[in-house]
Amino acid sequence: MQFAQVNGVSLHYQVISAADDKPTIVFSNSLATDFRIWRDVIVRLVGECSIVTYDKRGHGLSDSTPAPYKLDDHVNDLAALLDHLGVSNAIICGLSVGGLIAQGLNFLRPDLVRALILCCTGAKIGDDDTWPDRIKAVEEGGIETLLETIMKLWFTPDFHANRSAELAGYRNMVRRVDKEGYLGTCMALRDADLRLAATEIKVPTICIAGDQDGSTPPELVLKTAKLIPDARYEVIKGAGHIPCVEQPEILVEIILAFLKDAEIT
């Protein structure tokens, strides 16, 4: 396992190298998950690019700090990690809050960003009720009170019906997330609004939606794509909020086609 001390926290990360002439893709995961959600995507990209995955603060094996967090806390952590690794000019692939982190990194440190893959995310996620209600529920009853609701938002009915062993594993992943890390990141999501900044994105960008995503529905992803100049938009059928778990083959096909069209391969 690999760890780096940045901004006063220890971040857990993984690097899989490729040939020097290959691009680097950095994967940033969603709320209440760790970088293992990208496994079935990563195994299909080995050799095509160098890969960096990491657990953001408060998640996985990375340190947790007391809530509240700001989006910039997560953005600065990723920037510091990439500086530590000597990575620049990378493709940043972010899922949900990871997509907001990717957008924030593009604004804060454009030297680190070559292109954006924004998966099941938006320039703003949720409304005035979403995050205060969720924060209150977790503060009072813990993550367990939201567990089944989260599973229904994340995964399709087909996944629930036919992949029960995996579903149990993802329940465990959410159940074991650090409470401060979860609450802090909810607070960052509550306060994050990058809709104006999205209109200034200049790097090649693709926005990808799951057709059955209950957390960031396709219409939200499409709204974000329309804000970003020349952004592409794709919908993955048979996918909820985490297509890297439900439809990794299709997600990889979309990623590789995007990189080819953007002449990044």
Backbone hydrogen bonds in HBPLUS format (Angstrom, degrees):
<---DONOR---> <-ACCEPTOR-->    atom                        ^
c    i                          cat <-CA-CA->   ^        H-A-AA   ^      H-
h    n   atom  resd res      DA  || num        DHA   H-A  angle D-A-AA Bond
n    s   type  num  typ     dist DA aas  dist angle  dist       angle   num
A0013-TYR N   A0002-GLN O   2.91 MM  11  5.46 167.4  1.92 145.4 148.5     1
A0004-ALA N   A0011-LEU O   2.94 MM   7  5.29 147.6  2.04 140.8 151.2     2
A0011-LEU N   A0004-ALA O   2.79 MM   7  5.29 166.5  1.80 157.8 157.3     3
A0006-VAL N   A0009-VAL O   2.83 MM   3  5.46 159.5  1.87 167.1 162.6     4
A0009-VAL N   A0006-VAL O   2.82 MM   3  5.46 168.5  1.84 128.6 132.6     5
A0063-ASP N   A0010-SER O   2.86 MM  53  5.35 158.2  1.91 153.0 160.1     6
A0055-ASP N   A0012-HIS O   2.86 MM  43  5.52 157.2  1.91 160.9 163.7     7
A0014-GLN N   A0053-THR O   2.80 MM  39  5.25 149.7  1.89 149.9 149.3     8
A0053-THR N   A0014-GLN O   2.97 MM  39  5.25 161.0  2.00 150.4 156.3     9
A0016-ILE N   A0051-ILE O   2.88 MM  35  5.01 159.4  1.92 144.3 149.8    10
A0051-ILE N   A0016-ILE O   2.78 MM  35  5.01 162.4  1.81 146.6 152.8    11
A0022-LYS N   A0019-ALA O   2.97 MM   3  5.51 166.0  1.99 122.5 125.7    12
A0050-SER N   A0023-PRO O   2.84 MM  27  6.20 153.3  1.91 151.7 157.3    13
A0091-ILE N   A0024-THR O   2.82 MM  67  6.11 172.1  1.82 168.2 167.1    14
A0025-ILE N   A0050-SER O   2.83 MM  25  6.24 161.5  1.86 161.0 161.6    15
A0052-VAL N   A0025-ILE O   2.92 MM  27  6.30 153.6  1.99 157.4 159.9    16
A0026-VAL N   A0091-ILE O   2.78 MM  65  6.15 161.3  1.82 166.3 172.0    17
A0093-CYS N   A0026-VAL O   2.75 MM  67  5.89 171.1  1.75 166.9 170.1    18
A0027-PHE N   A0052-VAL O   2.84 MM  25  6.28 162.0  1.87 166.9 172.7    19
A0028-SER N   A0093-CYS O   2.89 MM  65  6.24 157.3  1.94 153.5 156.4    20
A0095-LEU N   A0028-SER O   3.00 MM  67  6.32 161.5  2.03 166.8 170.6    21
A0037-ILE N   A0034-ASP O   3.24 MM   3  6.45 177.5  2.24 136.7 136.2    22
A0038-TRP N   A0035-PHE O   3.20 MM   3  5.90 165.2  2.22 118.4 122.2    23
A0039-ARG N   A0036-ARG O   3.13 MM   3  5.37 169.9  2.14 115.8 118.4    24
A0041-VAL N   A0038-TRP O   2.96 MM   3  5.35 141.8  2.11 114.3 125.9    25
A0042-ILE N   A0038-TRP O   2.86 MM   4  6.00 168.4  1.87 165.0 169.0    26
A0043-VAL N   A0039-ARG O   3.00 MM   4  6.23 167.4  2.02 163.1 164.3    27
A0044-ARG N   A0041-VAL O   3.07 MM   3  5.42 137.8  2.26 105.9 117.6    28
A0045-LEU N   A0042-ILE O   2.89 MM   3  5.06 151.2  1.97 107.2 116.7    29
A0046-VAL N   A0042-ILE O   3.09 MM   4  6.22 121.2  2.45 155.8 169.7    30
A0048-GLU N   A0045-LEU O   2.85 MM   3  5.21 146.5  1.96 125.5 136.6    31
A0059-HIS N   A0056-LYS O   3.06 MM   3  5.67 136.6  2.26 148.9 148.5    32
A0058-GLY N   A0063-ASP O   2.73 MM   5  5.69 158.0  1.77 131.1 135.0    33
A0062-SER N   A0059-HIS O   3.07 MM   3  5.82 150.0  2.16 149.2 150.4    34
A0073-ASP N   A0070-LYS O   2.91 MM   3  5.31 140.7  2.07 108.2 119.2    35
A0074-HIS N   A0071-LEU O   3.04 MM   3  5.43 117.4  2.44 108.0 121.3    36
A0075-VAL N   A0071-LEU O   2.96 MM   4  6.28 160.0  2.00 151.8 158.5    37
A0076-ASN N   A0072-ASP O   2.77 MM   4  5.76 167.1  1.78 146.2 150.1    38
A0077-ASP N   A0073-ASP O   3.04 MM   4  6.18 147.4  2.15 139.1 148.1    39
A0078-LEU N   A0074-HIS O   3.08 MM   4  6.36 161.2  2.12 148.7 152.4    40
A0079-ALA N   A0075-VAL O   2.94 MM   4  6.22 164.0  1.96 154.6 159.4    41
A0080-ALA N   A0076-ASN O   2.93 MM   4  6.03 160.3  1.97 144.5 149.8    42
A0081-LEU N   A0077-ASP O   2.90 MM   4  6.13 153.7  1.97 147.6 155.3    43
A0082-LEU N   A0078-LEU O   2.95 MM   4  6.19 164.5  1.97 155.1 158.2    44
A0083-ASP N   A0079-ALA O   2.96 MM   4  6.19 154.5  2.02 146.9 154.5    45
A0084-HIS N   A0080-ALA O   2.88 MM   4  6.06 156.1  1.94 145.1 152.0    46
A0085-LEU N   A0081-LEU O   2.95 MM   4  6.26 144.6  2.08 144.9 154.6    47
A0086-GLY N   A0082-LEU O   2.91 MM   4  5.94 114.1  2.35 135.8 152.1    48
A0087-VAL N   A0082-LEU O   2.87 MM   5  5.01 160.2  1.91 150.2 150.6    49
A0086-GLY N   A0083-ASP O   3.10 MM   3  4.96 147.0  2.22  96.9 107.0    50
A0089-ASN N   A0111-ASP O   3.11 MM  22  5.98 154.3  2.17 130.5 137.8    51
A0090-ALA N   A0112-LEU O   2.84 MM  22  5.89 166.3  1.86 130.0 128.9    52
A0114-ARG N   A0090-ALA O   2.65 MM  24  5.02 173.0  1.66 136.8 136.4    53
A0092-ILE N   A0115-ALA O   3.01 MM  23  6.39 163.1  2.04 157.1 154.0    54
A0117-ILE N   A0092-ILE O   2.91 MM  25  6.11 166.2  1.93 149.2 147.9    55
A0094-GLY N   A0117-ILE O   2.97 MM  23  6.39 146.0  2.08 162.9 173.3    56
A0119-CYS N   A0094-GLY O   2.90 MM  25  5.94 166.9  1.91 164.2 165.7    57
A0098-GLY N   A0095-LEU O   2.77 MM   3  4.60 140.9  1.93 135.6 124.8    58
A0096-SER N   A0119-CYS O   3.06 MM  23  6.52 153.5  2.13 162.3 170.6    59
A0099-GLY N   A0096-SER O   2.81 MM   3  5.17 136.6  2.00 107.0 119.4    60
A0100-LEU N   A0096-SER O   3.34 MM   4  6.89 144.0  2.48 144.3 154.0    61
A0100-LEU N   A0097-VAL O   3.10 MM   3  5.02 120.5  2.47  93.2 107.9    62
A0101-ILE N   A0097-VAL O   2.90 MM   4  6.25 154.3  1.96 149.3 157.0    63
A0102-ALA N   A0098-GLY O   2.90 MM   4  6.12 150.1  1.99 138.1 146.3    64
A0103-GLN N   A0099-GLY O   3.00 MM   4  6.25 159.5  2.05 142.8 147.6    65
A0104-GLY N   A0100-LEU O   2.83 MM   4  6.03 162.2  1.86 150.0 155.6    66
A0105-LEU N   A0101-ILE O   2.82 MM   4  6.03 150.6  1.91 148.3 156.2    67
A0106-ASN N   A0102-ALA O   3.08 MM   4  6.36 151.4  2.16 145.6 152.8    68
A0107-PHE N   A0103-GLN O   3.21 MM   4  6.59 144.1  2.35 145.1 154.1    69
A0108-LEU N   A0104-GLY O   2.88 MM   4  6.08 161.0  1.92 152.1 157.9    70
A0109-ARG N   A0105-LEU O   2.73 MM   4  5.44 162.3  1.76 146.4 152.8    71
A0112-LEU N   A0109-ARG O   2.92 MM   3  5.72 164.0  1.94 126.5 131.3    72
A0113-VAL N   A0110-PRO O   3.19 MM   3  5.28 156.5  2.25 105.0 111.9    73
A0116-LEU N   A0204-PRO O   2.90 MM  88  6.36 159.9  1.94 156.8 163.5    74
A0206-ILE N   A0116-LEU O   3.03 MM  90  6.45 149.9  2.12 149.9 158.8    75
A0118-LEU N   A0206-ILE O   2.82 MM  88  6.08 166.0  1.83 171.9 172.2    76
A0208-ILE N   A0118-LEU O   2.84 MM  90  6.18 160.3  1.87 152.6 157.3    77
A0120-CYS N   A0208-ILE O   2.69 MM  88  5.94 178.6  1.69 173.1 172.7    78
A0194-LEU N   A0123-ALA O   2.79 MM  71  4.77 170.1  1.80 147.8 145.9    79
A0133-ASP N   A0129-ASP O   3.12 MM   4  5.92 162.1  2.15 151.0 156.4    80
A0134-ARG N   A0130-THR O   3.15 MM   4  6.31 154.1  2.22 140.8 148.5    81
A0135-ILE N   A0131-TRP O   2.79 MM   4  5.87 168.8  1.81 158.9 162.1    82
A0136-LYS N   A0132-PRO O   2.98 MM   4  6.06 163.3  2.00 146.1 150.7    83
A0137-ALA N   A0133-ASP O   3.05 MM   4  6.21 158.5  2.10 143.8 149.6    84
A0138-VAL N   A0134-ARG O   3.04 MM   4  6.28 161.6  2.07 154.3 158.2    85
A0139-GLU N   A0135-ILE O   2.88 MM   4  6.04 161.6  1.92 153.4 159.2    86
A0140-GLU N   A0136-LYS O   3.01 MM   4  6.11 153.6  2.08 147.0 153.4    87
A0141-GLY N   A0137-ALA O   2.84 MM   4  5.82 158.9  1.88 146.7 153.4    88
A0142-GLY N   A0138-VAL O   2.79 MM   4  4.17 143.3  1.92 117.0 123.1    89
A0145-THR N   A0142-GLY O   3.24 MM   3  6.05 154.1  2.31 119.4 124.1    90
A0146-LEU N   A0143-ILE O   2.97 MM   3  5.59 152.8  2.05 118.3 125.9    91
A0147-LEU N   A0144-GLU O   3.29 MM   3  4.99 155.8  2.36  97.7 104.8    92
A0150-ILE N   A0146-LEU O   2.90 MM   4  6.07 160.9  1.93 163.5 169.5    93
A0151-MET N   A0147-LEU O   3.04 MM   4  6.35 160.6  2.08 151.4 156.4    94
A0152-LYS N   A0148-GLU O   3.09 MM   4  6.31 153.8  2.16 144.7 150.9    95
A0153-LEU N   A0149-THR O   3.03 MM   4  6.30 150.1  2.13 147.2 155.7    96
A0154-TRP N   A0150-ILE O   2.88 MM   4  6.04 150.8  1.97 153.4 161.8    97
A0155-PHE N   A0151-MET O   3.05 MM   4  5.95 168.0  2.07 149.5 151.9    98
A0214-GLY N   A0153-LEU O   3.07 MM  61  4.24 152.8  2.15 150.1 143.3    99
A0241-HIS N   A0154-TRP O   2.68 MM  87  4.53 144.2  1.80 123.8 136.2   100
A0159-PHE N   A0156-THR O   3.08 MM   3  5.21 118.9  2.47 100.4 114.5   101
A0160-HIS N   A0156-THR O   3.11 MM   4  6.50 159.5  2.15 153.2 158.7   102
A0161-ALA N   A0157-PRO O   2.91 MM   4  6.11 150.2  2.00 147.1 155.4   103
A0162-ASN N   A0158-ASP O   2.90 MM   4  5.93 152.9  1.97 151.9 158.1   104
A0163-ARG N   A0159-PHE O   2.96 MM   4  5.16 143.6  2.09 141.8 143.2   105
A0167-LEU N   A0163-ARG O   2.94 MM   4  6.21 159.7  1.98 153.8 160.6   106
A0168-ALA N   A0164-SER O   2.95 MM   4  6.14 154.2  2.01 146.1 151.9   107
A0169-GLY N   A0165-ALA O   3.16 MM   4  6.48 149.0  2.26 139.3 147.5   108
A0169-GLY N   A0166-GLU O   3.01 MM   3  4.98 114.6  2.45  93.1 109.4   109
A0170-TYR N   A0166-GLU O   2.95 MM   4  6.36 152.1  2.03 153.3 160.7   110
A0171-ARG N   A0167-LEU O   2.93 MM   4  6.21 148.7  2.03 147.4 156.5   111
A0172-ASN N   A0168-ALA O   3.04 MM   4  6.33 155.2  2.10 143.9 150.2   112
A0173-MET N   A0169-GLY O   2.97 MM   4  6.31 147.5  2.08 141.2 150.4   113
A0174-VAL N   A0170-TYR O   3.09 MM   4  6.30 165.0  2.12 148.8 150.8   114
A0175-ARG N   A0171-ARG O   2.81 MM   4  5.97 165.6  1.83 154.7 159.7   115
A0176-ARG N   A0172-ASN O   3.04 MM   4  6.06 143.7  2.18 144.5 151.5   116
A0177-VAL N   A0174-VAL O   3.13 MM   3  5.36 166.6  2.15 111.0 115.1   117
A0182-TYR N   A0178-ASP O   2.88 MM   4  6.13 156.1  1.93 155.1 162.0   118
A0183-LEU N   A0179-LYS O   2.87 MM   4  6.05 176.1  1.87 156.5 157.7   119
A0184-GLY N   A0180-GLU O   2.77 MM   4  5.73 161.2  1.80 145.1 151.8   120
A0185-THR N   A0181-GLY O   3.08 MM   4  6.07 155.3  2.15 137.2 143.4   121
A0186-CYS N   A0182-TYR O   2.91 MM   4  6.17 152.5  1.99 150.1 158.4   122
A0187-MET N   A0183-LEU O   2.94 MM   4  6.23 152.6  2.02 149.8 157.0   123
A0188-ALA N   A0184-GLY O   3.02 MM   4  6.35 144.1  2.15 138.4 148.6   124
A0189-LEU N   A0185-THR O   2.91 MM   4  6.18 155.2  1.97 147.5 153.8   125
A0190-ARG N   A0186-CYS O   2.83 MM   4  6.07 154.0  1.90 146.4 154.2   126
A0191-ASP N   A0187-MET O   3.22 MM   4  6.37 149.0  2.32 141.2 147.2   127
A0192-ALA N   A0188-ALA O   3.06 MM   4  6.04 123.4  2.39 140.4 154.4   128
A0192-ALA N   A0189-LEU O   3.34 MM   3  5.17 143.8  2.48  95.9 105.8   129
A0198-ALA N   A0194-LEU O   2.81 MM   4  5.92 141.0  1.96 149.9 160.4   130
A0199-THR N   A0196-LEU O   3.21 MM   3  5.74 144.0  2.34 109.7 118.0   131
A0200-GLU N   A0197-ALA O   2.92 MM   3  5.44 160.7  1.96 116.3 122.8   132
A0201-ILE N   A0198-ALA O   3.23 MM   3  5.46 172.3  2.24 112.0 113.8   133
A0232-ARG N   A0205-THR O   2.98 MM  27  6.39 163.1  2.01 149.1 150.8   134
A0207-CYS N   A0232-ARG O   2.85 MM  25  6.08 162.1  1.89 140.8 145.2   135
A0234-GLU N   A0207-CYS O   2.97 MM  27  6.42 154.8  2.04 157.4 163.5   136
A0209-ALA N   A0234-GLU O   2.86 MM  25  6.30 157.1  1.91 152.9 160.3   137
A0236-ILE N   A0209-ALA O   2.74 MM  27  6.12 165.0  1.77 163.5 167.2   138
A0213-ASP N   A0210-GLY O   3.19 MM   3  5.13 155.5  2.25 119.5 114.7   139
A0211-ASP N   A0236-ILE O   3.00 MM  25  5.90 168.2  2.02 153.5 150.6   140
A0212-GLN N   A0239-ALA O   2.85 MM  27  5.70 158.1  1.90 172.2 165.1   141
A0220-LEU N   A0217-PRO O   2.91 MM   3  5.47 132.8  2.14 116.5 128.5   142
A0221-VAL N   A0217-PRO O   3.25 MM   4  6.66 159.3  2.30 153.1 159.2   143
A0222-LEU N   A0218-PRO O   2.82 MM   4  6.03 159.1  1.86 154.3 160.6   144
A0223-LYS N   A0219-GLU O   3.03 MM   4  6.17 152.6  2.11 137.5 144.2   145
A0224-THR N   A0220-LEU O   3.17 MM   4  6.50 153.8  2.24 145.8 152.1   146
A0225-ALA N   A0221-VAL O   2.94 MM   4  6.28 157.0  1.99 149.1 155.9   147
A0226-LYS N   A0222-LEU O   2.94 MM   4  6.20 150.0  2.03 150.8 158.4   148
A0227-LEU N   A0224-THR O   3.00 MM   3  5.13 135.5  2.20  99.8 112.6   149
A0228-ILE N   A0224-THR O   3.32 MM   4  6.64 140.0  2.49 147.3 157.1   150
A0231-ALA N   A0228-ILE O   3.18 MM   3  5.51 158.9  2.22 137.2 131.9   151
A0245-VAL N   A0242-ILE O   2.92 MM   3  5.66 161.7  1.96 122.4 128.4   152
A0246-GLU N   A0242-ILE O   3.23 MM   4  6.58 162.1  2.26 145.4 150.1   153
A0247-GLN N   A0243-PRO O   2.72 MM   4  4.93 148.6  1.82 126.6 137.6   154
A0251-LEU N   A0247-GLN O   3.09 MM   4  6.32 163.9  2.12 155.9 161.0   155
A0252-VAL N   A0248-PRO O   2.91 MM   4  6.08 160.6  1.95 151.2 155.7   156
A0253-GLU N   A0249-GLU O   3.03 MM   4  6.31 157.2  2.08 145.9 152.2   157
A0254-ILE N   A0250-ILE O   2.99 MM   4  6.27 157.6  2.04 152.3 157.7   158
A0255-ILE N   A0251-LEU O   2.93 MM   4  6.19 161.3  1.96 151.7 156.9   159
A0256-LEU N   A0252-VAL O   2.90 MM   4  6.09 172.4  1.90 159.9 160.9   160
A0257-ALA N   A0253-GLU O   3.00 MM   4  6.11 157.8  2.05 145.2 151.6   161
A0258-PHE N   A0254-ILE O   2.93 MM   4  6.06 156.9  1.98 149.0 155.4   162
A0259-LEU N   A0255-ILE O   2.94 MM   4  6.23 162.0  1.97 154.1 158.7   163
A0260-LYS N   A0256-LEU O   2.98 MM   4  6.15 154.5  2.04 144.0 151.1   164
A0261-ASP N   A0257-ALA O   2.91 MM   4  6.11 166.1  1.93 150.4 154.2   165
A0262-ALA N   A0258-PHE O   2.89 MM   4  6.05 149.4  1.99 147.6 156.5   166
A0264-ILE N   A0259-LEU O   2.76 MM   5  4.97 179.1  1.76 156.3 156.2   167
A0263-GLU N   A0260-LYS O   2.97 MM   3  4.90 155.7  2.03 103.3 110.0   168
